[in-house]
Amino acid sequence: MERWRGRVALVTGASVGIGAAIALVRFGMKVVGCARDVGKIQVCFDAETQFLHVK
């Protein structure tokens, strides 16, 4: 999936169904996740720190 490398994906509702966002990261995309519950999204991203940088 070289065509996705370097592109940006905005994932809304990223505190649930995070698997899709992780798959996009593995394709080389930059993923921006947003959610209403900061606590939930932090737990999701903590589980995938080898792929994601959270600000």
Secondary structure, 3 states (H helix, E strand, C coil): CHHHCCCEEEEECCCCCHHHHHHHHHCCCEEEEECCCHHHHHHHHHCCCCCCCCC
